[in-house]
Amino acid sequence: MFNVEKVREDFPVLKKGVIYLDSAASSLTPKIVLDKMFEYYLEYRSNIERGLYEFSQRASEEYENTRKTVANFLGAKSPDEIVFTKNTTEAINIVAHSLSFKKGEKIVTTLLEHHSNLLPWIRCKERYGVKVELVKPNIQGLFNLTDFEKAIDDNTKIVALTHVSNVLGVITPVKEVAEIAHEHGALILVDGAQSTPHMKIDVKSLGCDFFAFSGHKMCGPTGSGGLYIREELMKTLDPLYVGGGTVELVEPETFKLKDDPSKFEAGTPPIAEVIGLKAAIEYLTSIGVENIEEHEKILSKKIYEGLVETPRVEVYGPEPKFKLGVTSFNVSGFSPNDVALVLDSTARIAVRSGMHCAHPLVRHILGKPQGTVRVSTYLYNKVEEVEKFLSVIREISRSAGG
Ligand SMILES: Cc1ncc(COP(=O)(O)O)c(C=O)c1O
């Protein structure tokens, strides 16, 4: 049985009295993750894959164990399909600059994307002379599959699509788009930054070739994240960074890279963070990702309905059945930053305001040059917190009404 009060005991920072409704930016961290990182620093602090002594052997083992845990969590075939990165942004950049593009090839992405899944592709256009085609969602963030059918052709090298929007919470039809991409021999990268923390992921059944996620949004440490690369592609990619840890053999002027994920992990990685990520995934698994999703659905529905009923509040995005725990809105007469500041100063409620690293979506699809207020939940949020949030929004709305 999911028990939110019990869950909250695992997050010491909640004792500070904050109502944290900004988990889409970064989640809170349970103590069990911090303990695991401390254990590394206090008991076997050393580098990995470089020493034959006991500490280094243990650090390497713990680090590699995370790879197995991540592979299982994402439904990958093997740990050899998992590369550790600092975050989703790094993972996407690795893909963008490890593929070899031919001039005139096409990248298909969308106007729903976070900048992290847009800028790397625009840069490919500038650097490699490829075309970038952007599929447009409707004002609710929903796609029409025929627009992907029109955009993806035999010249398309890769399709890059977010799984869940960080502004509207809308879930995209990744599986269907992957099928269209593969019919044309194109690859598909899925930005899983906002889906992995909140719903069961199975990269195989989604049919993706690359899947990027951020550990820090799913109870893991900052500086932890990863990239799934379908096994068959691992050998064909030429990593963005090279250096220590990535090679099999080096001659004075040549080198041969390894064929496993470590070829993408040049230099000393964030070891404590990777080890902490395993504890985070085990923690989420022990609670049950499905239970977390159910809990968040209740909160999301309450937030959505509460906001929709409030005068002078404009809510963006579709109704709750099409989305996960992120909702964007504005209160007329107030800038998004004003609303966020009032929530913080009157009730210690933390939300995000502004453009959410999604200028094209917020400015061109939603038509909101000042941005929106974004409220996002996670497993530790409770109904009473949502009610408090809604009551402050109602007060703000009343003051706007004169
Ligand atoms: C959908 C989406 N993609 C990518 C990112 C970038 O994540 P990170 O900052 O962890 O690299 C975010 C962050 O909010 C996001 O929401």
The ligand as an SDF file (V2000), in Angstrom:
LIG
                    3D

 16 16  0  0  0  0  0  0  0  0999 V2000
   11.9640   17.1060  -21.1950 C   0  0  0  0  0  0  0  0  0  0  0  0
   13.3160   17.5170  -20.7040 C   0  0  0  0  0  0  0  0  0  0  0  0
   14.3840   17.2460  -21.4450 N   0  0  0  0  0  0  0  0  0  0  0  0
   15.6210   17.5500  -21.0480 C   0  0  0  0  0  0  0  0  0  0  0  0
   15.8420   18.1890  -19.8560 C   0  0  0  0  0  0  0  0  0  0  0  0
   17.2270   18.5000  -19.4460 C   0  0  0  0  0  0  0  0  0  0  0  0
   17.5340   17.7780  -18.2990 O   0  0  0  0  0  0  0  0  0  0  0  0
   18.9100   18.0190  -17.5740 P   0  0  0  0  0  0  0  0  0  0  0  0
   18.9190   19.4380  -17.1250 O   0  0  0  0  0  0  0  0  0  0  0  0
   18.9000   17.0580  -16.4420 O   0  0  0  0  0  0  0  0  0  0  0  0
   19.9590   17.7460  -18.5650 O   0  0  0  0  0  0  0  0  0  0  0  0
   14.7640   18.5220  -19.0420 C   0  0  0  0  0  0  0  0  0  0  0  0
   14.9610   19.2580  -17.7910 C   0  0  0  0  0  0  0  0  0  0  0  0
   14.0900   19.8110  -17.2070 O   0  0  0  0  0  0  0  0  0  0  0  0
   13.4700   18.1620  -19.4800 C   0  0  0  0  0  0  0  0  0  0  0  0
   12.4030   18.4320  -18.7340 O   0  0  0  0  0  0  0  0  0  0  0  0
  1  2  1  0
  2  3  1  0
  2 15  2  0
  3  4  2  0
  4  5  1  0
  5  6  1  0
  5 12  2  0
  6  7  1  0
  7  8  1  0
  8  9  2  0
  8 10  1  0
  8 11  1  0
 12 13  1  0
 12 15  1  0
 13 14  2  0
 15 16  1  0
M  END
$$$$
